[in-house]
Amino acid sequence: MLNLFDIKQDLVNEMQTDGISVSSNDILIERIPPPHASLKFVEDHFAIYVFSLLSTDGTLTRSGRTLKVGSVQHGSAPRFYHHHYRPNSSNSNLAKSIISNEWLWRCLSIKTLDANNVGQWIKQNTLRDHLFIPRKFINLQFMIERYVRGRLGPVFEG
């Protein structure tokens, strides 16, 4: 099973191979367990966020483990803090993806959801991980997001 620490190190190695001056210490990893109560954006960084499904025993499930990978800059506070829990908050968010794909609910152990309770379901049933990357690498934001998405293979698009 892939973990974010391995992906981080592989990413740093890939960046260094391409001549980019970066070290493992430049990239911070944060894990927010349910119910995602202590979200805090790291100043002067951008974030790659990962929502991962928990199994009933609190461990990561093997199939469909990663639900969504995305990225956000420091100036996009609503995207970082709120959008993924509210289906009508933006064009693309985790809540909207889950509500719109009812045929996947059985695979995600969901019996019933709607726009009013999907955010709470996400907060109670997923881990949220962040890679905080210094703003000096902002020109690589979408490449790094694609790299993480490619490694984790999320159920829903970015």
C-alpha positions as CSV (number, residue, x, y, z in Angstrom):
1,M,0.0,0.0,0.0
2,L,1.3,3.4,-0.9
3,N,1.8,6.0,1.8
4,L,2.3,9.7,1.5
5,F,5.8,9.6,3.1
6,D,7.0,7.3,0.3
7,I,5.3,9.4,-2.4
8,K,6.9,12.5,-0.9
9,Q,10.4,11.0,-1.0
10,D,9.8,9.7,-4.6
11,L,8.6,13.2,-5.6
12,V,11.7,14.8,-4.1
13,N,13.9,12.3,-5.9
14,E,12.1,13.0,-9.2
15,M,12.4,16.8,-8.7
16,Q,16.1,16.5,-7.9
17,T,16.7,14.3,-11.0
18,D,15.2,17.2,-13.0
19,G,17.7,19.6,-11.5
20,I,15.3,21.2,-9.0
21,S,16.9,22.2,-5.7
22,V,14.5,20.6,-3.1
23,S,14.9,18.5,0.0
24,S,12.6,16.3,1.9
25,N,12.5,18.9,4.7
26,D,11.0,21.4,2.2
27,I,7.8,19.4,1.9
28,L,5.6,19.0,5.0
29,I,3.0,16.3,5.6
30,E,0.0,16.7,7.8
31,R,-2.7,14.0,8.6
32,I,-6.1,15.2,9.8
33,P,-8.1,12.3,11.2
34,P,-11.9,12.5,11.5
35,P,-13.7,14.8,12.0
36,H,-11.2,17.2,10.2
37,A,-11.6,19.7,13.0
38,S,-8.1,21.3,13.0
39,L,-7.5,22.4,9.4
40,K,-4.7,25.0,9.2
41,F,-3.0,26.3,6.1
42,V,0.8,26.6,6.3
43,E,1.9,30.2,5.5
44,D,4.0,30.7,2.3
45,H,3.1,27.2,0.9
46,F,0.5,25.7,-1.4
47,A,-1.2,22.4,-0.5
48,I,-1.8,19.1,-2.2
49,Y,-4.8,17.5,-0.4
50,V,-5.8,13.9,-0.3
51,F,-9.1,12.5,1.0
52,S,-8.9,8.8,1.8
53,L,-11.7,6.4,2.8
54,L,-11.5,4.8,6.2
55,S,-12.6,1.2,6.8
56,T,-14.9,0.4,9.7
57,D,-11.9,-0.4,11.9
58,G,-10.3,3.0,11.3
59,T,-7.6,1.8,8.9
60,L,-7.3,2.8,5.3
61,T,-9.2,0.4,3.0
62,R,-7.4,-1.2,0.1
63,S,-9.9,-0.7,-2.7
64,G,-11.1,2.8,-3.4
65,R,-8.8,4.1,-0.7
66,T,-8.1,7.5,-2.2
67,L,-11.3,9.4,-3.0
68,K,-9.9,12.7,-4.2
69,V,-6.6,14.5,-4.8
70,G,-6.4,18.2,-5.5
71,S,-4.3,21.3,-4.9
72,V,-4.9,24.8,-3.5
73,Q,-3.0,28.0,-3.0
74,H,-2.9,29.9,0.2
75,G,-5.2,32.6,-1.1
76,S,-8.0,30.1,-1.7
77,A,-9.2,29.6,1.9
78,P,-12.8,28.5,1.0
79,R,-11.4,25.8,-1.3
80,F,-9.1,24.5,1.5
81,Y,-11.5,24.8,4.4
82,H,-15.1,24.3,3.1
83,H,-15.8,23.5,-0.5
84,H,-15.2,19.7,-0.4
85,Y,-17.8,19.3,2.3
86,R,-20.6,21.3,0.5
87,P,-21.8,19.9,-2.9
88,N,-23.1,23.3,-4.1
89,S,-20.0,25.3,-3.1
90,S,-18.0,24.9,-6.4
91,N,-18.0,23.2,-9.7
92,S,-15.8,20.4,-8.5
93,N,-15.6,19.1,-5.0
94,L,-15.7,15.8,-3.1
95,A,-19.2,16.2,-1.8
96,K,-20.6,16.8,-5.2
97,S,-18.7,13.9,-6.7
98,I,-20.1,11.5,-4.0
99,I,-23.7,12.7,-4.3
100,S,-23.5,12.5,-8.2
101,N,-22.2,8.9,-8.2
102,E,-24.8,7.1,-6.2
103,W,-23.9,3.8,-8.0
104,L,-20.6,3.9,-6.1
105,W,-22.2,4.2,-2.7
106,R,-22.2,0.5,-2.0
107,C,-18.4,0.4,-2.6
108,L,-18.0,3.3,-0.2
109,S,-20.2,1.7,2.4
110,I,-22.8,4.5,2.1
111,K,-26.5,3.6,2.6
112,T,-28.0,7.1,2.0
113,L,-26.7,10.6,1.6
114,D,-27.9,14.0,0.5
115,A,-26.6,17.5,0.1
116,N,-27.4,18.2,3.8
117,N,-25.4,15.3,5.3
118,V,-22.7,14.5,2.8
119,G,-20.2,16.9,4.4
120,Q,-20.7,15.2,7.8
121,W,-20.2,11.8,6.2
122,I,-16.9,13.0,4.7
123,K,-15.7,14.4,8.0
124,Q,-16.5,11.1,9.8
125,N,-15.4,8.6,7.2
126,T,-12.2,10.0,5.6
127,L,-8.7,10.9,6.5
128,R,-7.5,14.2,5.1
129,D,-3.8,14.4,4.3
130,H,-1.8,17.5,3.1
131,L,1.5,18.0,1.4
132,F,2.5,21.6,2.1
133,I,5.0,22.7,-0.5
134,P,6.9,26.1,-0.4
135,R,5.4,28.8,-2.6
136,K,8.8,29.1,-4.4
137,F,7.7,25.9,-6.3
138,I,4.3,27.3,-7.3
139,N,5.1,26.9,-11.0
140,L,5.1,23.1,-10.3
141,Q,1.8,23.0,-8.4
142,F,-0.3,21.2,-11.1
143,M,2.6,18.9,-12.0
144,I,3.0,17.9,-8.4
145,E,-0.8,17.4,-8.0
146,R,-0.9,15.2,-11.2
147,Y,2.1,13.2,-9.8
148,V,0.3,12.5,-6.5
149,R,-2.9,11.8,-8.3
150,G,-1.1,9.3,-10.6
151,R,0.5,7.5,-7.7
152,L,-2.7,7.2,-5.6
153,G,-5.3,6.7,-8.3
154,P,-8.3,8.5,-6.7
155,V,-11.8,7.3,-7.3
156,F,-12.9,10.8,-8.3
157,E,-11.3,13.3,-10.7
158,G,-9.1,16.1,-9.4
